[in-house]
Amino acid sequence: MIEYFAIFMGVALFVLMIPVVYRIGAGPTPFDRMLAVNVIGTKTAVLLVIIGTLFNRVDMFVDFAIAYALLNFVSAIVVSRYLNRTISLDEMEAKENAKKIKS
Amino acid sequence: MSLDQTIFIPVLAESLQTTSSPTPLQFFGILLGLLGLFFFVGTAVGMIRFPDFYTRMHAAGKGDTLSTMLMLSGFGLVSMEDLSMGSWLLFFKIMGVVLFIFITCPTSSHALMRAAFEDDEMPMTEKDLKKPSAKKK
């Protein structure tokens, strides 16, 4: 019973990931793609726990899930910081000066 | 059902043969997992249907966090077959993952939103809808 439930949840998660993968391919902005990658990474942690339930080894697979969630978080933060800095320094200074003039 | 013939992984086939009816705790875990799946359906539909980056982020950030927490709690309850020390340890480990995701998932969403806003990605307004060639990418 529990095993069939775990198999059902895994297959359903995998099927529902397909629209999110579509957003990775077709997202207009890079932020859309990064958001979809973030969603998939979080769901992979759940999928790892499901695989652990199927193999009766949850204690081992939970550690993998922790590591994967940590890696996902770090990658999201790093990419958002990186995308934030893609404008050149001169543009940034001009923007800050414009903000100062407005206020 | 002869599932052991179709599944070639021996450990999996062994665990499939020993099926038993779920305890009340496991039944509650199954309910939580199905509720999480419902929220993830909302996330998947929102990622396709919404027209704007910020609305998509609304769908993804909220639905993803809540569905992940519900599903992990559900599987934490499902993996508790007895009330021994090891089961409790495992349950608290999974609850640690839930706490971690509860903290980090909104944080990364916020960082992405801030990066997009500072990169001059403007939210969709009514003017964009009235334009003949609206951004329907």
gemmi code that builds the backbone of each chain (N, CA, C; Angstrom):
import gemmi

chains = {
    "A": [
        ("MET", (0.826, -1.207, 0.000), (0.000, 0.000, 0.000), (0.857, 1.251, 0.000)),
        ("ILE", (1.796, 1.319, 0.989), (2.682, 2.480, 1.083), (3.565, 2.574, -0.160)),
        ("GLU", (4.006, 1.397, -0.638), (4.908, 1.410, -1.795), (4.180, 1.903, -3.033)),
        ("TYR", (2.915, 1.471, -3.190), (2.159, 1.930, -4.356), (1.915, 3.432, -4.263)),
        ("PHE", (1.655, 3.913, -3.049), (1.477, 5.356, -2.857), (2.753, 6.108, -3.235)),
        ("ALA", (3.920, 5.557, -2.827), (5.183, 6.230, -3.135), (5.425, 6.258, -4.640)),
        ("ILE", (5.101, 5.125, -5.321), (5.297, 5.086, -6.768), (4.377, 6.085, -7.454)),
        ("PHE", (3.128, 6.165, -6.974), (2.173, 7.119, -7.560), (2.655, 8.549, -7.384)),
        ("MET", (3.148, 8.869, -6.178), (3.603, 10.239, -5.933), (4.802, 10.574, -6.810)),
        ("GLY", (5.728, 9.631, -6.956), (6.911, 9.889, -7.777), (6.545, 10.138, -9.224)),
        ("VAL", (5.650, 9.294, -9.774), (5.263, 9.449, -11.176), (4.503, 10.760, -11.380)),
        ("ALA", (3.630, 11.092, -10.406), (2.858, 12.340, -10.540), (3.770, 13.551, -10.484)),
        ("LEU", (4.761, 13.515, -9.585), (5.714, 14.629, -9.519), (6.477, 14.768, -10.818)),
        ("PHE", (6.879, 13.620, -11.374), (7.654, 13.658, -12.619), (6.820, 14.222, -13.758)),
        ("VAL", (5.548, 13.825, -13.828), (4.683, 14.328, -14.900), (4.431, 15.823, -14.736)),
        ("LEU", (4.237, 16.256, -13.460), (3.964, 17.678, -13.236), (5.201, 18.544, -13.413)),
        ("MET", (6.386, 17.923, -13.461), (7.595, 18.710, -13.730), (7.691, 19.118, -15.186)),
        ("ILE", (6.936, 18.464, -16.075), (7.083, 18.740, -17.511), (6.708, 20.185, -17.862)),
        ("PRO", (5.574, 20.752, -17.347), (5.308, 22.170, -17.622), (6.393, 23.101, -17.115)),
        ("VAL", (7.008, 22.742, -15.988), (8.067, 23.585, -15.440), (9.297, 23.550, -16.353)),
        ("VAL", (9.577, 22.357, -16.919), (10.687, 22.243, -17.871), (10.386, 23.069, -19.118)),
        ("TYR", (9.113, 23.121, -19.502), (8.730, 23.971, -20.633), (9.078, 25.423, -20.329)),
        ("ARG", (8.871, 25.853, -19.093), (9.183, 27.238, -18.737), (10.684, 27.489, -18.785)),
        ("ILE", (11.494, 26.457, -18.529), (12.947, 26.640, -18.678), (13.281, 26.923, -20.131)),
        ("GLY", (12.643, 26.213, -21.051), (12.986, 26.392, -22.462), (12.439, 27.674, -23.038)),
        ("ALA", (11.209, 28.055, -22.648), (10.504, 29.135, -23.330), (10.435, 30.417, -22.528)),
        ("GLY", (11.077, 30.459, -21.345), (10.949, 31.663, -20.543), (11.527, 32.882, -21.234)),
        ("PRO", (10.780, 33.995, -21.267), (11.294, 35.169, -21.977), (12.535, 35.763, -21.307)),
        ("THR", (12.538, 35.782, -19.996), (13.687, 36.369, -19.302), (14.514, 35.278, -18.644)),
        ("PRO", (15.781, 35.571, -18.347), (16.593, 34.588, -17.622), (16.059, 34.288, -16.226)),
        ("PHE", (15.333, 35.249, -15.638), (14.817, 35.022, -14.289), (13.750, 33.932, -14.291)),
        ("ASP", (12.947, 33.888, -15.377), (11.964, 32.811, -15.495), (12.637, 31.453, -15.491)),
        ("ARG", (13.703, 31.361, -16.259), (14.424, 30.075, -16.317), (14.979, 29.704, -14.964)),
        ("MET", (15.561, 30.690, -14.276), (16.159, 30.394, -12.971), (15.085, 29.984, -11.973)),
        ("LEU", (13.924, 30.628, -12.062), (12.819, 30.270, -11.158), (12.375, 28.830, -11.381)),
        ("ALA", (12.277, 28.433, -12.654), (11.854, 27.069, -12.960), (12.899, 26.060, -12.490)),
        ("VAL", (14.179, 26.405, -12.659), (15.240, 25.506, -12.172), (15.157, 25.356, -10.662)),
        ("ASN", (14.815, 26.464, -9.986), (14.688, 26.425, -8.534), (13.551, 25.498, -8.102)),
        ("VAL", (12.409, 25.616, -8.815), (11.261, 24.759, -8.483), (11.629, 23.297, -8.672)),
        ("ILE", (12.292, 22.992, -9.789), (12.632, 21.594, -10.059), (13.621, 21.066, -9.026)),
        ("GLY", (14.577, 21.925, -8.623), (15.537, 21.483, -7.625), (14.881, 21.172, -6.294)),
        ("THR", (13.903, 22.005, -5.905), (13.214, 21.731, -4.645), (12.437, 20.433, -4.725)),
        ("LYS", (11.815, 20.195, -5.896), (11.025, 18.975, -6.037), (11.909, 17.745, -6.107)),
        ("THR", (13.161, 17.910, -6.559), (14.055, 16.755, -6.599), (14.390, 16.276, -5.192)),
        ("ALA", (14.444, 17.211, -4.231), (14.670, 16.793, -2.841), (13.531, 15.887, -2.379)),
        ("VAL", (12.287, 16.262, -2.742), (11.143, 15.416, -2.373), (11.238, 14.061, -3.064)),
        ("LEU", (11.664, 14.100, -4.320), (11.766, 12.853, -5.091), (12.801, 11.919, -4.472)),
        ("LEU", (13.873, 12.496, -3.924), (14.893, 11.666, -3.270), (14.308, 10.976, -2.037)),
        ("VAL", (13.484, 11.701, -1.270), (12.864, 11.069, -0.092), (11.914, 9.962, -0.531)),
        ("ILE", (11.216, 10.177, -1.658), (10.311, 9.139, -2.164), (11.091, 7.888, -2.557)),
        ("ILE", (12.240, 8.086, -3.234), (13.074, 6.937, -3.616), (13.567, 6.211, -2.372)),
        ("GLY", (13.910, 6.979, -1.334), (14.327, 6.354, -0.089), (13.227, 5.525, 0.539)),
        ("THR", (11.980, 6.017, 0.459), (10.858, 5.236, 0.977), (10.699, 3.934, 0.215)),
        ("LEU", (10.904, 3.990, -1.098), (10.746, 2.774, -1.898), (11.809, 1.739, -1.566)),
        ("PHE", (13.025, 2.201, -1.252), (14.102, 1.257, -0.991), (14.248, 0.916, 0.488)),
        ("ASN", (13.347, 1.438, 1.346), (13.429, 1.246, 2.802), (14.731, 1.770, 3.367)),
        ("ARG", (15.247, 2.853, 2.774), (16.513, 3.428, 3.227), (16.362, 4.936, 3.379)),
        ("VAL", (15.305, 5.373, 4.053), (15.042, 6.812, 4.128), (16.151, 7.523, 4.880)),
        ("ASP", (16.737, 6.849, 5.885), (17.757, 7.497, 6.700), (18.968, 7.925, 5.877)),
        ("MET", (19.258, 7.137, 4.819), (20.398, 7.485, 3.977), (20.013, 8.566, 2.971)),
        ("PHE", (18.808, 8.448, 2.381), (18.453, 9.359, 1.302), (18.088, 10.754, 1.821)),
        ("VAL", (17.727, 10.863, 3.097), (17.413, 12.182, 3.646), (18.648, 13.075, 3.626)),
        ("ASP", (19.826, 12.475, 3.848), (21.053, 13.268, 3.797), (21.282, 13.820, 2.392)),
        ("PHE", (21.004, 12.979, 1.387), (21.121, 13.461, 0.002), (20.159, 14.618, -0.236)),
        ("ALA", (18.958, 14.488, 0.331), (17.952, 15.539, 0.124), (18.412, 16.848, 0.756)),
        ("ILE", (19.008, 16.762, 1.952), (19.517, 17.973, 2.612), (20.583, 18.626, 1.742)),
        ("ALA", (21.533, 17.794, 1.250), (22.626, 18.338, 0.442), (22.084, 18.975, -0.827)),
        ("TYR", (21.072, 18.339, -1.436), (20.533, 18.866, -2.683), (19.796, 20.180, -2.455)),
        ("ALA", (19.071, 20.267, -1.328), (18.346, 21.509, -1.042), (19.322, 22.651, -0.788)),
        ("LEU", (20.410, 22.346, -0.084), (21.433, 23.371, 0.192), (22.055, 23.873, -1.096)),
        ("LEU", (22.401, 22.921, -1.983), (23.030, 23.276, -3.263), (22.090, 24.121, -4.109)),
        ("ASN", (20.814, 23.769, -4.063), (19.801, 24.500, -4.833), (19.684, 25.938, -4.346)),
        ("PHE", (19.672, 26.089, -3.031), (19.559, 27.428, -2.436), (20.759, 28.288, -2.820)),
        ("VAL", (21.957, 27.694, -2.688), (23.171, 28.456, -2.990), (23.201, 28.856, -4.465)),
        ("SER", (22.791, 27.942, -5.346), (22.813, 28.256, -6.774), (21.813, 29.362, -7.092)),
        ("ALA", (20.642, 29.353, -6.447), (19.651, 30.408, -6.714), (20.185, 31.767, -6.275)),
        ("ILE", (20.792, 31.814, -5.086), (21.319, 33.088, -4.586), (22.437, 33.595, -5.496)),
        ("VAL", (23.347, 32.677, -5.881), (24.500, 33.085, -6.684), (24.062, 33.589, -8.051)),
        ("VAL", (23.123, 32.877, -8.681), (22.698, 33.296, -10.020), (21.943, 34.606, -9.960)),
        ("SER", (21.140, 34.808, -8.900), (20.414, 36.082, -8.833), (21.386, 37.237, -8.605)),
        ("ARG", (22.405, 37.026, -7.805), (23.413, 38.068, -7.620), (24.176, 38.329, -8.923)),
        ("TYR", (24.465, 37.242, -9.637), (25.228, 37.387, -10.878), (24.423, 38.134, -11.930)),
        ("LEU", (23.152, 37.785, -12.068), (22.318, 38.459, -13.064), (22.112, 39.918, -12.697)),
        ("ASN", (22.161, 40.197, -11.417), (21.980, 41.579, -10.976), (23.146, 42.443, -11.396)),
        ("ARG", (24.314, 41.856, -11.567), (25.514, 42.632, -11.841), (25.884, 42.645, -13.312)),
        ("THR", (24.961, 42.245, -14.187), (25.340, 42.177, -15.602), (25.389, 43.551, -16.250)),
        ("ILE", (24.746, 44.571, -15.638), (24.890, 45.905, -16.201), (26.262, 46.442, -15.815)),
        ("SER", (26.802, 47.312, -16.654), (28.179, 47.763, -16.427), (28.211, 48.769, -15.278)),
        ("LEU", (29.409, 49.055, -14.822), (29.555, 49.928, -13.657), (29.111, 51.345, -13.964)),
        ("ASP", (29.393, 51.804, -15.190), (29.005, 53.171, -15.549), (27.493, 53.323, -15.527)),
        ("GLU", (26.806, 52.309, -16.068), (25.334, 52.358, -16.067), (24.802, 52.395, -14.645)),
        ("MET", (25.440, 51.598, -13.777), (24.974, 51.559, -12.394), (25.151, 52.907, -11.724)),
        ("GLU", (26.298, 53.530, -11.971), (26.539, 54.853, -11.377), (25.544, 55.874, -11.898)),
        ("ALA", (25.270, 55.808, -13.200), (24.310, 56.757, -13.777), (22.932, 56.557, -13.143)),
        ("LYS", (22.567, 55.276, -12.923), (21.255, 54.994, -12.319), (21.172, 55.533, -10.897)),
        ("GLU", (22.243, 55.331, -10.149), (22.236, 55.826, -8.767), (22.195, 57.339, -8.730)),
        ("ASN", (22.902, 57.988, -9.662), (22.850, 59.445, -9.704), (21.450, 59.944, -10.032)),
        ("ALA", (20.791, 59.228, -10.948), (19.425, 59.611, -11.308), (18.494, 59.474, -10.113)),
        ("LYS", (18.701, 58.390, -9.331), (17.879, 58.210, -8.135), (18.108, 59.341, -7.144)),
        ("LYS", (19.389, 59.750, -6.987), (19.704, 60.826, -6.043), (19.054, 62.131, -6.481)),
        ("ILE", (19.084, 62.382, -7.805), (18.496, 63.631, -8.301), (16.989, 63.645, -8.059)),
        ("LYS", (16.365, 62.482, -8.265), (14.909, 62.411, -8.068), (14.514, 62.675, -6.623)),
        ("SER", (15.294, 62.098, -5.689), (14.878, 62.180, -4.287), (15.279, 63.496, -3.633)),
    ],
    "B": [
        ("MET", (-1.555, -9.448, -8.429), (-0.680, -8.674, -9.320), (0.722, -9.275, -9.289)),
        ("SER", (1.308, -9.441, -10.441), (2.662, -9.969, -10.508), (3.602, -8.845, -10.866)),
        ("LEU", (3.740, -7.923, -9.904), (4.600, -6.767, -10.167), (6.067, -7.150, -10.072)),
        ("ASP", (6.367, -8.252, -9.359), (7.771, -8.614, -9.176), (8.412, -9.070, -10.473)),
        ("GLN", (7.581, -9.435, -11.456), (8.159, -9.801, -12.747), (8.516, -8.577, -13.565)),
        ("THR", (7.748, -7.491, -13.373), (8.005, -6.317, -14.209), (9.087, -5.428, -13.624)),
        ("ILE", (9.322, -5.506, -12.327), (10.328, -4.644, -11.715), (11.577, -5.456, -11.475)),
        ("PHE", (12.692, -4.972, -12.015), (13.899, -5.788, -11.998), (14.803, -5.481, -10.824)),
        ("ILE", (14.470, -4.450, -10.079), (15.309, -4.145, -8.928), (14.880, -5.058, -7.789)),
        ("PRO", (15.768, -5.912, -7.297), (15.332, -6.930, -6.336), (14.834, -6.344, -5.031)),
        ("VAL", (15.475, -5.249, -4.548), (15.051, -4.673, -3.276), (13.633, -4.135, -3.394)),
        ("LEU", (13.379, -3.501, -4.518), (12.060, -2.919, -4.719), (10.990, -3.997, -4.795)),
        ("ALA", (11.297, -5.089, -5.512), (10.330, -6.176, -5.627), (10.056, -6.792, -4.260)),
        ("GLU", (11.107, -6.891, -3.448), (10.936, -7.471, -2.110), (10.014, -6.596, -1.259)),
        ("SER", (10.222, -5.264, -1.371), (9.387, -4.383, -0.547), (7.962, -4.320, -1.070)),
        ("LEU", (7.769, -4.617, -2.365), (6.418, -4.582, -2.899), (5.619, -5.803, -2.483)),
        ("GLN", (6.317, -6.902, -2.206), (5.579, -8.116, -1.854), (5.006, -8.032, -0.443)),
        ("THR", (5.703, -7.300, 0.420), (5.236, -7.220, 1.806), (4.321, -6.017, 1.982)),
        ("THR", (3.178, -6.047, 1.324), (2.245, -4.933, 1.472), (1.346, -5.195, 2.666)),
        ("SER", (1.105, -4.152, 3.419), (0.222, -4.244, 4.573), (-0.631, -2.997, 4.619)),
        ("SER", (-1.723, -3.072, 5.352), (-2.609, -1.920, 5.443), (-1.942, -0.840, 6.294)),
        ("PRO", (-2.148, 0.442, 5.944), (-1.440, 1.509, 6.652), (-1.988, 1.743, 8.046)),
        ("THR", (-1.083, 2.112, 8.930), (-1.497, 2.544, 10.267), (-2.153, 3.920, 10.170)),
        ("PRO", (-2.863, 4.364, 11.213), (-3.494, 5.704, 11.140), (-2.513, 6.818, 10.879)),
        ("LEU", (-1.303, 6.721, 11.451), (-0.285, 7.745, 11.219), (0.101, 7.789, 9.747)),
        ("GLN", (0.268, 6.584, 9.146), (0.622, 6.529, 7.728), (-0.520, 7.034, 6.866)),
        ("PHE", (-1.742, 6.772, 7.302), (-2.897, 7.273, 6.536), (-2.903, 8.800, 6.529)),
        ("PHE", (-2.605, 9.393, 7.687), (-2.512, 10.847, 7.770), (-1.388, 11.376, 6.868)),
        ("GLY", (-0.272, 10.633, 6.815), (0.834, 11.015, 5.938), (0.434, 10.986, 4.482)),
        ("ILE", (-0.350, 9.963, 4.090), (-0.818, 9.873, 2.700), (-1.708, 11.061, 2.367)),
        ("LEU", (-2.570, 11.443, 3.331), (-3.437, 12.611, 3.100), (-2.605, 13.877, 2.885)),
        ("LEU", (-1.568, 14.049, 3.728), (-0.716, 15.236, 3.588), (-0.008, 15.246, 2.234)),
        ("GLY", (0.457, 14.058, 1.795), (1.141, 13.979, 0.503), (0.226, 14.339, -0.646)),
        ("LEU", (-1.021, 13.855, -0.581), (-1.961, 14.176, -1.671), (-2.299, 15.665, -1.681)),
        ("LEU", (-2.389, 16.271, -0.479), (-2.640, 17.717, -0.405), (-1.477, 18.498, -1.030)),
        ("GLY", (-0.253, 18.039, -0.760), (0.916, 18.677, -1.367), (0.908, 18.547, -2.876)),
        ("LEU", (0.467, 17.387, -3.370), (0.389, 17.188, -4.820), (-0.613, 18.153, -5.438)),
        ("PHE", (-1.721, 18.407, -4.719), (-2.722, 19.364, -5.191), (-2.109, 20.758, -5.357)),
        ("PHE", (-1.303, 21.169, -4.368), (-0.688, 22.499, -4.459), (0.343, 22.548, -5.575)),
        ("PHE", (1.017, 21.404, -5.821), (2.007, 21.418, -6.899), (1.334, 21.472, -8.266)),
        ("VAL", (0.126, 20.918, -8.368), (-0.642, 21.088, -9.620), (-0.891, 22.573, -9.866)),
        ("GLY", (-1.230, 23.307, -8.776), (-1.425, 24.749, -8.913), (-0.175, 25.445, -9.406)),
        ("THR", (0.987, 25.043, -8.859), (2.239, 25.645, -9.310), (2.498, 25.382, -10.786)),
        ("ALA", (2.280, 24.124, -11.212), (2.574, 23.757, -12.600), (1.652, 24.498, -13.564)),
        ("VAL", (0.378, 24.623, -13.194), (-0.551, 25.352, -14.061), (-0.178, 26.829, -14.116)),
        ("GLY", (0.195, 27.383, -12.947), (0.553, 28.790, -12.909), (1.799, 29.095, -13.712)),
        ("MET", (2.774, 28.182, -13.710), (3.994, 28.426, -14.479), (3.703, 28.505, -15.962)),
        ("ILE", (2.671, 27.793, -16.423), (2.358, 27.847, -17.858), (1.446, 29.017, -18.164)),
        ("ARG", (0.422, 29.244, -17.352), (-0.671, 30.114, -17.765), (-0.420, 31.588, -17.500)),
        ("PHE", (0.370, 31.929, -16.493), (0.460, 33.335, -16.103), (1.285, 34.132, -17.107)),
        ("PRO", (0.924, 35.417, -17.325), (1.527, 36.160, -18.430), (2.827, 36.883, -18.100)),
        ("ASP", (3.185, 36.959, -16.828), (4.196, 37.916, -16.416), (5.193, 37.218, -15.511)),
        ("PHE", (6.377, 37.782, -15.399), (7.370, 37.154, -14.523), (6.940, 37.189, -13.065)),
        ("TYR", (6.390, 38.307, -12.630), (6.060, 38.437, -11.207), (4.880, 37.553, -10.825)),
        ("THR", (3.904, 37.407, -11.717), (2.790, 36.508, -11.412), (3.253, 35.055, -11.395)),
        ("ARG", (4.160, 34.729, -12.319), (4.708, 33.361, -12.300), (5.470, 33.116, -11.011)),
        ("MET", (6.188, 34.154, -10.555), (6.923, 34.011, -9.299), (5.956, 33.825, -8.130)),
        ("HIS", (4.813, 34.500, -8.198), (3.782, 34.325, -7.178), (3.334, 32.868, -7.113)),
        ("ALA", (3.060, 32.292, -8.299), (2.630, 30.891, -8.330), (3.742, 29.978, -7.847)),
        ("ALA", (4.951, 30.200, -8.362), (6.034, 29.261, -8.079), (6.487, 29.355, -6.635)),
        ("GLY", (6.677, 30.566, -6.130), (7.209, 30.703, -4.783), (6.291, 30.120, -3.729)),
        ("LYS", (5.022, 30.520, -3.770), (4.107, 30.043, -2.728), (3.799, 28.567, -2.864)),
        ("GLY", (3.355, 28.166, -4.059), (2.934, 26.779, -4.235), (4.074, 25.808, -4.042)),
        ("ASP", (5.259, 26.195, -4.490), (6.393, 25.286, -4.369), (6.761, 25.086, -2.907)),
        ("THR", (6.820, 26.172, -2.152), (7.190, 26.045, -0.741), (6.187, 25.184, 0.013)),
        ("LEU", (4.899, 25.523, -0.135), (3.885, 24.811, 0.650), (3.794, 23.348, 0.235)),
        ("SER", (3.848, 23.072, -1.077), (3.702, 21.676, -1.499), (4.902, 20.854, -1.073)),
        ("THR", (6.101, 21.435, -1.117), (7.272, 20.680, -0.677), (7.190, 20.372, 0.810)),
        ("MET", (6.772, 21.375, 1.605), (6.678, 21.126, 3.042), (5.638, 20.059, 3.346)),
        ("LEU", (4.482, 20.130, 2.674), (3.428, 19.143, 2.955), (3.871, 17.747, 2.549)),
        ("MET", (4.498, 17.637, 1.354), (4.888, 16.305, 0.901), (5.954, 15.705, 1.778)),
        ("LEU", (6.948, 16.529, 2.181), (8.012, 15.985, 3.032), (7.464, 15.577, 4.397)),
        ("SER", (6.543, 16.380, 4.965), (5.950, 15.979, 6.247), (5.168, 14.692, 6.092)),
        ("GLY", (4.447, 14.558, 4.972), (3.689, 13.345, 4.712), (4.585, 12.128, 4.638)),
        ("PHE", (5.722, 12.259, 3.939), (6.609, 11.099, 3.842), (7.346, 10.847, 5.141)),
        ("GLY", (7.535, 11.904, 5.942), (8.082, 11.679, 7.276), (7.139, 10.842, 8.124)),
        ("LEU", (5.828, 11.109, 8.005), (4.854, 10.300, 8.761), (4.752, 8.895, 8.184)),
        ("VAL", (4.845, 8.785, 6.848), (4.729, 7.461, 6.219), (5.886, 6.574, 6.627)),
        ("SER", (7.075, 7.150, 6.770), (8.243, 6.328, 7.088), (8.260, 5.905, 8.552)),
        ("MET", (7.323, 6.411, 9.387), (7.264, 5.990, 10.790), (6.392, 4.748, 10.907)),
        ("GLU", (7.020, 3.579, 10.874), (6.221, 2.368, 10.986), (5.954, 2.009, 12.440)),
        ("ASP", (6.936, 2.244, 13.299), (6.726, 2.026, 14.720), (7.230, 3.262, 15.455)),
        ("LEU", (7.020, 3.273, 16.757), (7.403, 4.450, 17.535), (8.740, 4.228, 18.226)),
        ("SER", (9.681, 3.576, 17.530), (10.979, 3.333, 18.150), (11.845, 4.580, 18.048)),
        ("MET", (13.037, 4.488, 18.622), (13.949, 5.640, 18.666), (14.404, 6.019, 17.265)),
        ("GLY", (14.695, 5.006, 16.429), (15.179, 5.297, 15.079), (14.141, 6.017, 14.239)),
        ("SER", (12.872, 5.627, 14.403), (11.815, 6.291, 13.634), (11.695, 7.754, 14.034)),
        ("TRP", (11.784, 8.001, 15.347), (11.692, 9.393, 15.798), (12.845, 10.218, 15.254)),
        ("LEU", (14.056, 9.610, 15.252), (15.242, 10.303, 14.738), (15.045, 10.647, 13.272)),
        ("LEU", (14.518, 9.678, 12.516), (14.280, 9.890, 11.083), (13.243, 10.976, 10.863)),
        ("PHE", (12.189, 10.933, 11.701), (11.123, 11.928, 11.564), (11.666, 13.337, 11.819)),
        ("PHE", (12.509, 13.469, 12.840), (13.031, 14.808, 13.138), (14.030, 15.256, 12.078)),
        ("LYS", (14.727, 14.297, 11.457), (15.639, 14.648, 10.359), (14.844, 15.214, 9.191)),
        ("ILE", (13.727, 14.532, 8.851), (12.901, 15.029, 7.743), (12.289, 16.375, 8.106)),
        ("MET", (11.925, 16.545, 9.393), (11.398, 17.848, 9.816), (12.474, 18.928, 9.721)),
        ("GLY", (13.750, 18.518, 9.886), (14.843, 19.469, 9.669), (14.915, 19.926, 8.227)),
        ("VAL", (14.709, 18.987, 7.279), (14.667, 19.373, 5.864), (13.513, 20.326, 5.617)),
        ("VAL", (12.357, 20.043, 6.254), (11.182, 20.907, 6.078), (11.477, 22.315, 6.590)),
        ("LEU", (12.125, 22.400, 7.740), (12.469, 23.715, 8.295), (13.445, 24.448, 7.372)),
        ("PHE", (14.411, 23.701, 6.855), (15.397, 24.302, 5.948), (14.724, 24.866, 4.708)),
        ("ILE", (13.790, 24.090, 4.134), (13.116, 24.562, 2.926), (12.190, 25.718, 3.263)),
        ("PHE", (11.589, 25.691, 4.454), (10.718, 26.791, 4.881), (11.496, 28.098, 4.969)),
        ("ILE", (12.795, 28.008, 5.310), (13.586, 29.235, 5.400), (14.135, 29.626, 4.028)),
        ("THR", (14.698, 28.652, 3.287), (15.487, 29.014, 2.103), (14.643, 29.282, 0.868)),
        ("CYS", (13.486, 28.640, 0.746), (12.741, 28.769, -0.509), (12.192, 30.193, -0.690)),
        ("PRO", (11.561, 30.809, 0.331), (11.169, 32.212, 0.167), (12.358, 33.152, 0.011)),
        ("THR", (13.499, 32.802, 0.661), (14.671, 33.665, 0.533), (15.184, 33.712, -0.896)),
        ("SER", (15.280, 32.536, -1.527), (15.773, 32.524, -2.909), (14.770, 33.182, -3.852)),
        ("SER", (13.458, 33.018, -3.563), (12.454, 33.698, -4.378), (12.611, 35.208, -4.266)),
        ("HIS", (12.847, 35.659, -3.051), (12.999, 37.097, -2.836), (14.241, 37.632, -3.534)),
        ("ALA", (15.335, 36.853, -3.479), (16.566, 37.298, -4.134), (16.364, 37.405, -5.643)),
        ("LEU", (15.674, 36.410, -6.213), (15.412, 36.446, -7.663), (14.524, 37.626, -8.015)),
        ("MET", (13.499, 37.881, -7.181), (12.594, 38.998, -7.467), (13.347, 40.317, -7.406)),
        ("ARG", (14.216, 40.445, -6.429), (14.969, 41.685, -6.304), (15.910, 41.875, -7.487)),
        ("ALA", (16.546, 40.781, -7.905), (17.436, 40.868, -9.069), (16.652, 41.291, -10.300)),
        ("ALA", (15.446, 40.727, -10.474), (14.649, 41.083, -11.653), (14.210, 42.532, -11.585)),
        ("PHE", (13.864, 43.000, -10.392), (13.384, 44.388, -10.278), (14.520, 45.375, -10.517)),
        ("GLU", (15.719, 45.040, -10.061), (16.837, 45.944, -10.294), (17.338, 45.857, -11.718)),
        ("ASP", (16.930, 44.830, -12.428), (17.293, 44.692, -13.835), (16.208, 45.299, -14.729)),
        ("ASP", (15.329, 46.127, -14.153), (14.299, 46.862, -14.891), (13.317, 45.957, -15.595)),
        ("GLU", (12.980, 44.841, -14.972), (11.892, 44.008, -15.471), (10.623, 44.520, -14.802)),
        ("MET", (9.784, 45.224, -15.601), (8.634, 45.889, -14.996), (7.435, 44.956, -14.967)),
        ("PRO", (6.612, 45.056, -13.945), (5.406, 44.218, -13.934), (4.421, 44.629, -15.016)),
        ("MET", (3.598, 43.678, -15.411), (2.628, 43.915, -16.476), (1.510, 44.816, -15.936)),
        ("THR", (1.139, 45.820, -16.711), (0.059, 46.716, -16.294), (-1.082, 46.657, -17.296)),
        ("GLU", (-2.069, 47.494, -17.057), (-3.234, 47.493, -17.947), (-2.870, 48.035, -19.324)),
        ("LYS", (-1.874, 48.924, -19.373), (-1.445, 49.487, -20.655), (-0.886, 48.404, -21.569)),
        ("ASP", (-0.179, 47.456, -20.972), (0.392, 46.373, -21.785), (-0.697, 45.515, -22.409)),
        ("LEU", (-1.808, 45.383, -21.692), (-2.898, 44.571, -22.245), (-3.587, 45.294, -23.402)),
        ("LYS", (-3.622, 46.653, -23.328), (-4.323, 47.392, -24.372), (-3.501, 47.534, -25.636)),
        ("LYS", (-2.202, 47.341, -25.546), (-1.357, 47.443, -26.745), (-1.748, 46.360, -27.741)),
        ("PRO", (-1.740, 46.683, -29.040), (-2.089, 45.658, -30.031), (-1.075, 44.528, -30.078)),
        ("SER", (0.197, 44.871, -30.014), (1.228, 43.818, -30.033), (1.773, 43.664, -28.628)),
        ("ALA", (0.926, 43.157, -27.752), (1.345, 42.967, -26.371), (2.387, 41.871, -26.305)),
        ("LYS", (3.160, 41.929, -25.247), (4.257, 40.949, -25.112), (3.671, 39.591, -24.782)),
        ("LYS", (3.331, 38.849, -25.785), (2.812, 37.498, -25.534), (3.850, 36.479, -25.927)),
        ("LYS", (4.972, 36.538, -25.254), (6.026, 35.595, -25.593), (5.763, 34.275, -24.904)),
    ],
}
model = gemmi.Model(1)
for chain_id, residues in chains.items():
    chain = gemmi.Chain(chain_id)
    for i, (resn, *xyz) in enumerate(residues, 1):
        res = gemmi.Residue()
        res.name, res.seqid = resn, gemmi.SeqId(i, " ")
        for name, pos in zip(("N", "CA", "C"), xyz):
            atom = gemmi.Atom()
            atom.name, atom.element = name, gemmi.Element(name[0])
            atom.pos, atom.b_iso = gemmi.Position(*pos), 0.0
            res.add_atom(atom)
        chain.add_residue(res)
    model.add_chain(chain)
structure = gemmi.Structure()
structure.add_model(model)
structure.setup_entities()
